[in-house]
Amino acid sequence: MGTALSSVHDGDDEAVEEQPFDPATVYALPKVEIPLDEADSRYVRSFPVDQTTEIAKFFDEYGFVVVRDVLTAEQCHASVDEIWTFLETRGYKLNQWYGSTEHEKQRDEENPPALIKRGDAATWDNDWPAMSHVGILGYLPVFTKQALENRQNLNVYSVFAAILNRKDLMVSHDRFGLFRPTRAKSNPESVNQEWKTVYSVHWDMNPWRHSLDDPIFVKNSVRMQETIEQLNYEHPADFCMENNASGSEKDGVVSVQGLINFADNLAEDGGFQIVVGCHRHVAKWAESCKDSWGVRMRNRCMVMVHSDDPLYKQAQRVSMRAGSLVVWDQRMAHGS
């Protein structure tokens, strides 16, 4: 029986043969269970901000860590309020207008859609921002007052400094996330399919470019670095581009990502999930499928895990209290 192959071209590169993806040949990561909170098993284990040694140790072992009470209840409330204001005033539309034509701006200004109202779920279909399928509000970073205060919060800084073991941090900036409820309390048996989010496990980096010294991936890594060096941040999308450029493992630079919960989030609620311990095995995984999924994804700076890959179903929910920060190694496959 013949083996089906496809050829992938990359600009002026020669065609590279892509092998069929075979889950049986992909490196299988050992499954590591997330430790739960001893006082309340509805949540994963977490640490107070001042336990820097324990924070760093847990992060090194599991590839992620949850730190509680990073924000106060008042700061969480202000953050939620700002998200709804962002939606009600169509702040996300201003973000989308970067790079739009004057005609497009005028059209939206003259014929605005019906507005979203925080207390009225019937309005939550009114021009809801892009990326709702993954619970993100729009494509671009949000530079609002509370969002920037959260990003510069001393507790947030202290956690990142403890994990990276350095005080001089180079940081990026990102977006709001909000999941609309798919079941109403008045009718829990009815599911709003339009508001359901997709199951997602991915890397915000290219694991082959990061982990392997293969010429195919090295060439693309060099190109990505050249692109990063030319960013001028005149467009908010530059921050997203920067975030997904993790460099090479041989550089010895550890890149981390994080998010803050503004409300209590239990496992059954849906939300953030992660493949625990993935950072210790991503190089072996990348080597095992470099000729198949690696060739297909080699130009991507955000890589989805193949749905037939056993890794796809190894993600575990990270349940956290309001005001908690989760930080993970960028080599960790994660999603929602």
Disulfide bonds with the S-S distance in Angstrom:
none
